[in-house]
Each structure stands twice: as structure tokens, then as C-alpha cells.
Amino acid sequence: MTAVDTWDDLLQGEELAYLGTEPARRARLEPVPEGLHADVRSALPFDSLYAHQAETWEAAQRGEHVIVTTGTASGKTLAFNLPVADALAREPKLRAFYLYPTKALAQDQARALASLGVKRLRPAIYDGDTESERRWHIRKSANVILTNPDMLHVGVLPHHDRWGDVFQNLRYVIVDEAHVYRGVFGSHVANVLRRLRRVAAIYGAEPQFLLASATIANPGELVQSLLGVDATVVSGDAAPRAERTIAFWNPPLEDEELGLRASALGEASKLMADLVSRGLRTICFAKSRRAAELIHRFTVERLGDADEARRLAPYRAGYTPQQRREIERRLVEGELVGVTATDALELGIDIGLLDCAISVGFPGTVASLRQQWGRAGRRGHGLTVLVASEDALDQYFMREPETLLGRRVEAAILDHANYRVLDGHVLAAAYEAPLDDTDRATLGDAALERAAELPELRKTKSGYVWAGRDYPAARVPLRSTSADAFTVVDGETGSVLGLVERERAYSTVHEGAIYLHLGEQYLVSDLDHDTRIALVEPFHGDYYTQPKKETMTAIDTATRVEVRLGL
């Protein structure tokens, strides 16, 4: 029986709005480069590369900054690992930073580097979960340091004097999942990367940047916006791709007069239960943490089998590091047959071979949807399903599927010079070293113009310096969220269940709220604003809570008033 036969009878009925296939694609191969160090060459279990990997290698050897932008599971990791492994095999004293947008990705890539088996490669993770006693040792001995922009921003650059040897020998900076760096978050990260270039220059280093991205419309422009440098774009995806079935699933109408449809979460859980019960490894993407937890819970209830239920798990932000690592391990080792996740698993974490991917609601961009779909069928025929919500755009795509399937991926847009973003980084840069005209090359002209206007900076002979007592980087959260979080504690056992950011806490763990965690329900008995602890207790009811939100808009100050058509 083929994979198609396994799910064919499920894709029927009035809910099916579209059914089609994407054809398979053969690989385009090139021989492993002759100039690759013997230790790295012997560690490779193959004697050929995909053409885009070979092209990335050649550009890196010419000393160029490179961005490789190809599809999911196309081997981008090896494309940037080869130049780094080659350089460190020749000169172990050199250093490299690997930057990932999530901690889970850093954990995954640390495993990938270790599995390469190159003797002189010494990778280590340096993030908020790293024990204090290990941090000094990592700074001294690791030559590949895996971290995230947030840690670089508050834990490395403001204390660069502790990292002197690393910056002096910094050869490569890897920026993975670069397409994530758009909007406000991307604008912040662009300033962090420019500060990184500046600090490296202080120590006499000019690192080469290798970026990897999902397919986007403007990869070269993105590098210029993030770093202020030109880069070679490698975009021809030469990796093989298995045939893929694509289905659009529209929940049935429950009230034709009002146009109300059945719950998208319920339909997704029904599909997922049917797929996993047939032994198909399935991932289901939801747009919110609550939705991911609810789909998991509904799927478990539909299966009604305790043994099968143990092979399902939800995955989202807000779990403890230990909980995340355990779910990731079970995914990689094939213990789990189904997982419901937020976009935390949309990125390039190696979660093994999956058969099916379900997207609940259009995620907002074609690039994100393609990332999710790319999770299914990496080695054999895969199935991807888009389950529509009641959102007008989702319903439009159900009526006109070709407008979605034929749509180009979007550009990644950011504005690092927006003063609301830039000012905090100008202060942070002045704390790291005095600002003067030579910094225009890395930080940009706007940074020097803002420095002259910021009252916290003092002009001296050396340049603009920080006049405050604290360090300003701590004031600037990169993801436009507060730095502090509430800890969710089980009042019966005292165990820590998870973390909730402050701005989410008031709507998700308020007193009386039902908190969903790893498929279990808890009732919030107390929310302590001083200690930032939410006490919860197990709950066995048949309901969940969601906040009622009201938005009121008012004009505080009129900046311009015009009369149009007499009004």
C-alpha cells in the first residue's frame, strides 16, 4: 500500500475545497570540493554536494558574504557548516558565532555539528539557559558558539571585554533562518548585527557573514538591510523533492444564513486523529499557543487510546527548557507519531521524517506556509492540508485556491534606522565604545545623527559616550516584549510548569483562568504581581477560558486637519 492509499479515503466530502499534487524533483549534484580539508572530507558520509552547497562553498572561499535561500530540508546547514569546519580544522584558534532566532534551533544545530565528527570543532551553546559556571569555560575553549540575537544583545556585546579572544579571532558569523528577521524584530536584530561588526572591528577582526534563509523575494536586499554589506545570493535549489499532495479543507457550514462554519480546531483534530491512527507521522501547526494545546487535547480525546495518546505531544513557547528538550528528543528519535505546534517548529529544527503537515488557518505569509508544508514528505510522498478558519482571507483561498498556490513568496522588510528602534541601540553602542564618525560604516549615518540628539550621551574628545549608570541594552527587548515573565507553579506539587511573558499573563493566567499545559488543564488560583508567580491546580472540567477584549480608539492629538467635501 502506498502513502496515497493510506490517506486517500480521508480526502473526500464537501469539506474538500481543493486537491492537487506538486511533482517530484531530482537532485543536481556536484563533487565535494578538492580544497576541503582532509579531516572534514573524511567526516562526510558522501562524495557529492547539492549544486547550491557547492556554490556557497566557492563564494565563501572567495571571501564573500553569502546568503543561501532555498527550500525546507535542502541542506542549507551543510552549506554554511563546510566553510566553518574547513577554517577551524586548519586553524582551531579561529572562532565562529552561530546565531539562531530560537533556543530550540541552537540545540538542534549543536547536535548536527557534533555529529559531523570533525576533531578540532568545539561547539557550545551560550544562551539564557546556560549555567553560570559553564559560561567562562565556553568563552575560553569553544570555537563555535551557538547563541541567539537576544543573548548577543544583552549578554555578549555589552561585556565584550570578557570576549576579547573570541572577537580577536572571529572568522565567521552564521545567521540562520534569516527570513525571520523582518518587521520590528528584524529591525532590532539589524542593529545588533551592526554593533557586532563594530565590536569585532575594535578587536581588529572583520568576520565573514554566511546567512541561510527560506525562499524570499529579496535576499540580497535583506542582507544589505541587516548588515549594511553586499552579499552573494545563492538561490537555485538543487535538493531533491518528493511528490506532494496538497489539500484545502473547509469546515462544513453549520448556519448557512449566518455563514458560520464548524470549528477549524475541531476539524484539524479530526484529521490528525485519523492520520496518526493509520501510522502516519503528522505535525499540525496552529496560530496560537492555546490553539495548539486545544488541538492536542481534542485529538487525544478522539483517539481514546491511552497508548496512542502517549505518542502525541503539543509544542509551544512557554515550556521549561527541560520540557522542550524532552519533546525535541522524542521527535528526533521517532517516539512521537503526532505533534501540535505553534510556529516554534516551523523553522529548521530536525524533527525527523514526517508524512503529513496540517496548517490551521493561513499563517499570514506564503513563505511561512511553504515552510510548514516543507515539513512533510522529505523522503517520500507527503501530504499537506490547509484547514480554513472563518477568516475572510482563508475563505477566499478556499474559493480561489490558485490565487494562493500561484502567489510568490513575500519580501522581508525592515527599517533599522527607525528612531524608535535605533535610539536604544545607539545608547548600547556608546556604552560598548565611544561613538564617532568612523562608526558610520557599520552603524549607519542615522545612528550618528541620533547620537547628537540623545540626552543620555555626552560628547567627549573620543566621541559620544554613555553617561548613565546602568547598561542600556537591558532596556531594549528585541522582540517588543517585556524582559520579565511570570512563573507558572503547580500549587499541589510545587513544580514549575512553565513561563508566561508579562504582557500575556494578564489574559492567560489571571485568577480563574484555565491554563493549558502539555495537554493538561489547570485552574489559576492566584496571580501574584509582586513575586510574578501564577499558582495553579489540576482541573478536570469540560471548559476552557479565553479573554474578552475590547479596543477603543481615540484621537489624542491632531497633527493635521483638513476639510474634504465639506467635512
N, C-alpha and C positions, 0 to 999 in steps of 0.2 A: 504493500500500500504506500502510495506517495504522500508527501505532506499535503498536497492539494486535496487528495481524497479524505484526509483526516478532518479538514475543516469545511469541505465543500457544502455539506448539507446545512451548516450553520448560516451561510451567507445567502439566505433566501427570505422571501416575505416582503411585505410592504415597507419595512424599515430600510431595506437596501436601496439607497439612492444612487449608488454608482458602484460598478465592479469592473476593474481593468487590471492590466499587468504592465510591469516595466521589464524590458528584455534583459537577459544576462549580458555581461560584458567580459571580454577576455583581457588578461593582463598584458602589458607591454613591458618587457624586461630588458635590463642592461647588465653586463658583467660587474661584479664587485670591483671597485677601482683598484688599479695596480698600486697606487701610492698609499693605500690604507696600511697602518701599522700592523705588523705581523701578529701581535697579541690580539688585536681587535678582529683581524681577519679570521684567526683560528677560533675565536669565540662565536663566530656566526655559524648557524647550522645550515646555511645555504650558500650558493655561489653566484647568486644574481640578485639584483635590486630592481624595484619598480623604477620606471624611467624618471618619475618625478623625484625619487630619492636620490638617484644618480645626479640629476640636475642640481638638486640642493647641495650635494657634496661639492660639485665643481664650483658653484658660486661661492660657497664658504671658503674653499681653498684659495679663491682669488681675493679673499679678504673683504668680500661684500656683505652688507647686511642683507638678510634674506627673509621673505615671508612665503611659506608654502601653504597654499589654500586649496585643499582637496576634500573629498567627501569623508564621511564617517568610516572608520576602520580601513583607511587607505595607507596606513603605515607612516603617518607624519612623525610619530615618536622616534622611529628609527632614523628618519631623515635628519633630525637635529641631534640625535644621540651619536651618530657616527663621527661628525667633526669634533664633538666634545671628547669622546672616548679616544679618538686618534691623538688629539693635542695632549691630553693628560697621560696617555701611555708613553708619549715621547718626553714629557716634562711634568712629572707628578706635582711639582710645586705650584703649577698654574691652578687657578680657581675658576669655578663657574657657578653662577646663580641660575636656578630654575624657578620661574615664577608661575604659580597656578592660582586661578580665582577661588578654588575651594581646597580645604584641607584633605578631603577625600581623594582628590586628584593627585595631590602630593604623595599621599600614602601609596596610591596605585603606581605612580611612576617610580617611587623608590624601589618597589618590588621589581619593576621592569629593569631598572638599572642594575640591581643586584643579580638578576637572572642573566644579564649579559656575560658575567663571569670574567670581566677584564680585571686583571690583578691590581693594577695601580689606581683603579676607580674607587673612591671612598665616599659614597653618598651618605647624606644625613639630612633629616628633616628638622627645620628650625621654625617652629610656629608657636602659637599660644598654648598648645598642649605639651610642648617640650619642657621636661623637668629642668628646674633652675640649675641643678648640679651638673647637667649634661651640656649646658649652653657654652660654657668656657671651653670644654673639650671639643665641641663641634667647630668653634671659631678657630681653634688651633690645628685640628687634624683633618677635618673633612675638606675634600677638594671639589665636591659637588654639593651645594647647599640648596635644598628644596624648601621654598617658603611661599608666601603669598604677598600681594601688594600691601595689605594692611600691616603685616609684621615688618616689612621693609620700611614702611612709612613711620611707624612708631617705635620699633624695636631695633632697627639697624642704622638707618641714616642719622638720627639724632645722636647716636652713640658711636659714630664712625671711628673715633679714636681707638675703640676696642677692636675694631675690624681692620686695622691698618694693614696687616699682612694680606688679608683677603683682597682688599681693594688694590693694593700694590701689584698683586699678581692676577687680577681679574682679567680673564681672557674671553669668556663668553657669557652672555646673558640670554637665557632661553625664556621666551614669553609664549606660553601655551594657551590655547583657547582664546586667541587674541580677539575674535569676533565678539566676545562677551564685553569687551571694553568699549562701550558706546554710551551715549547719554551722559548723565551726571556722574555715574560711577566711572565711565571711561575717561571723562574729563579730569577727575581726580587722579586716576592712575597715570594719565599722561604727564601730569605734574610730578608724580612720584618718580617716574622713569627718567624724566629730565633732571630731577635732583640726583638720581643715581648716576647719570652720566657726569654731572658736575662734580660730585664727591670723588668718583673714580679718577677724574682728571686732576683733582688736587693731589692724588697719590701717584700721578704720572701714568695712569692706565687709560686706554681707550678701547673698551671691550667691544666685541663684535656681537650684534644682536641677531638672533635667529628666532623668528616668530612662526607659529603654526596657527592656522585658523580654519574653521569650516568655510565652505564656499560663500563668499560675499561679493558684492558688486564692485567694491573699491579697495582692494587690499593695499595697493601702493599708497593711496591717499591716507588710509588708516595708519600706516607706519609713519608717514610724514606728520600726521596729527599727534600720534602718541609720542614720538621720539624727536621730531624735528630733523630727521635724516631721510635720505633716499634709500630705497631697498630694491633688490631684485625680486620680482614676483614669479613664483613657480606655481602654475595653476593647472597644468594638464594632468588630470587624474589618470594614472596608468594602472591602478589596482583593479583586480577582477571584481565583478559584482554578480551575485546570483540573481536569478529571476525573482521578481517580487509581485505579489498580488496586492492590489490597493482597493479597499472598500470604504465607502462613505455610508454611515449608519445614522439614520434619523429616527429618534424615538417616536413611537406611534402617537397620533393625536388622541387626546383624552377629552377635549372640548373643542369641536370644530368651530363653533361660533366665536369663542374667545381665542382660538389658536393655541390653546395650551397643550403641551406635549408631556409625555411621561418623563420622569427624571433621567437625565443623562448619566448620573452616578449609578442609578439602578440598572440601566441598560448596559453600562460598562461592566458592572459586577456580574451581570448575567453572561455576557460574552466571555469574561475572564474565567468564570467558573466552568463554562463549557469547554474552553480551550485547555485549561490546566487538568481537567478531569480526563482529557484524552492524551495526557502526557506531553503537551506542547509547552515549552518554556516560554512564559509570557511576561512582558512588562507593560504596565498601564501608567500613563502619565496624566496627572491631574494638575490643575492650575493653582491649587491652594493646599496648605497643609491639612486642613480639615477634610477637604475632598479626598485626599489620598488616604487618610485614616478611615473615612466612611466607606470608600470603595473596598478597602481591605476587609472591613468588618462585614459588609454586605456579602462579599464573596465567600468568606468563611461560613456565614450562615446558610448560603445557598448550597455549598458543598455538603455540609452536615456530617463530615467525616473528620474525626479528630486527627488521624494520621496525615491526611492530605492538608488539613489546616496548618499543621506544624511546618509544612513546606512552603508556606506563604508568609510574606512579611511586608510591612509598609516601610518606606524610607523617605525621610524629610529632614530639613534643618530643625534644630532644637533638641536632638538627641544628645546624650553624653558621648564623648569620644569613644568610650568602650563599647557603647551600643552600636555606634556607626561602624566601628572596626569589625564587630562580630557579624553584622549583616553583610558587609562587603566580603568578608571571608566566606560566608555561606554561599554568596552569589558566585564568587570565583570558583569555588570547589564544587559547584553544582548541587549543593544541598537543597537550594530553593528552586521550586518549579514556577513560582509566580511572585512578582513584587509590584506593589503600587507605590509610585514615587512622584515627587514634585520634580521640577527641572534640575534638582541636585544630581540626578542620574542622567540628565540629558547630555552632559559633557562627556569627554572621552575616557571615562573610567572603564577599565577592562572588567566586564561583568559576565564574561563567558559567552557561550553561544546561545542565542535566543532565537526562537522560532517566530514569535508574534510580538507586535508592538501596537498598543491601543492608545490613542490620544483623545482625551476627553475635552472637547472644545478646541477650536483653533487657537494655538498658543500665542498668536499676535504677530508672528513673522513667518514667512516661508522658510527662512533659514533655520529657525527653531524647529518647525515641523519636520523638515528634512533630517535634522539631527536626531529627532525622536524616531522617525521611520528607519533611519540607518542602523538602529539597534537590532533590527530583526533580519534574520536570514543572512548572516555574514558568511556562512559556509554552504548553505543550501537554500532552497526555495523558501522565501519568507512571506509572512502576512502582515500587512499594516492596516489598521482601521481608524478612521476619524469618526468619533461619536459626536454628533452635533448637540450643542446646548440650545436654549431658546434665544440666544443672542441673534440679532438680525443678520450679522455678517455670517455666522455659522449657517443660518437658514438660506442665505443667498448662495453660499457654496454648495449646499445640498441641491439647490435647483439648477445651478450652473457650475458643475464640478470642473469643467475645463478651464474656467477662469482662475481657479486655484492651481490646478495641475500645470497650466502653461505659464504661470506667473514667475518672473525672475526673482532671484533672491535679492534682498534689500542691501543697501549700503549701510555701513557702520559709521554713524555721525557722532562727533563730539566737538566740544569747544573748550580747550584747556585754558584759553585766555579770558573766559568769562570771569569777571572780577569777583562774583560771589563764590566761585570755586578757587580762583587763583590766589586771593588775598591770604588765605591760611597757609598756602604752600610758600608764598613769598616770605612770610614770617618764619616758617620752618627752615627755609633755605638760609635765611640770615642767621638763625640760631646755629646752623651747621657750619657756616663760614661767612665772613663779611661779603656782602653783595657789591659788585662793581660792574663797570661796563663790559668787562671780559665775559661776564655771565650771560650776555645777550645770546651768544652762540648756542647755549644749552637751554636756558630758561625762557628765552624769547624776549622781544622788546617790551611787551606788555608788563612783564614781571618787574623790570627796572622802572617803568613809569609808575606802577602801583607802589613800589618801594618808597618813592619820594612822597607819597600821599598818606602812608600808614603811620599813625602817631606812635605805634609801639616800637618803631625803628628809629635809631639815632644815626645820623650821618657823621662819620669819622674819616680820618685820612685813609683808612683801609677800605672804606666803603660803608654801606648801611649794615648796622649790627643790631641784634636783638637787645632790647632794653628791659625786658621783663625778667621775672624770677623763675617762672616755670618753663617747661619746654612746649612750644606752641603746637607741635604735631599732635599732641594728645587732645587738642581741642577740635581736631578736624577728622570726623569719621568719614571714611571714603565712600561708604555705601548709603550716605544720608540717613543713617540710623544712629541712635544713641549708643555710646560705648558700654553702658551698664545694662545688665539684664536681671530678670527675676529667676530665682531657682525654684523649680517645682519639686516639692518634697512630699513623699508618702507619709502621712501623719501616723500610720499604724506601725510601719517598719523603720521610718527614719531614713530610708534610702532616697537618693537623688534620682528623680525620673528624667528630668531634662531642664532646658533653659528656654526662657521666653524673653525676647527683646522688650525693653520698657514700653515702646510705643505699641506693641502688640498686646502687652499684658492686660491693659485696661479693658480690652474687648474679648480676650480669650481665657484669662484666668481670674476674672472678677469673682467675688463671692457669689456662689450659687451656680457658676458656670459648669458645664460638663467638659472636662478636659480629656481629649482622646490621645492615647499614647501606646504605640505598638499594638494597636487593635483593641486595647482595653479602655474601659470608661472609668473616669474618676470625677468625683464631685468636689469642687473647690469649697473648702470650709472657711478659709481665711486668706486674705491678701494683705501682707504686712508691707507697707510702703517704706518703712524705715530700714528694716533688715533685708528688704527685697526678696522675701520668701513667700511663695504660694503654697499653703498646706492643702493637701487633697486626701481623699479617702476613696477606696474602691466603691463603684456604683454599679448596680445591676438593673437599672431601669431601662425602659424601651424608648427613650427620647434623648435628643441632644439639643444643645443651645446654640444660638447664633445671635450676634448683637444686632439691634435695630439702630441704624444710623440715619441721622438727619443732617442735611447740608443746607446751610443758609449763606447766601451770597449778598454782600453789601458793598457799596462804593464808599471807601474811606476817604479818598482824596481824588478829586477830579483833576487830571493833568492837562486835559484839553476838552473844550466844549464847543460843539459845532451845531448849527441849525441846518437840518436837512429836510426838504419837502415840508417846511413849516413846522417841524417838530424839533 
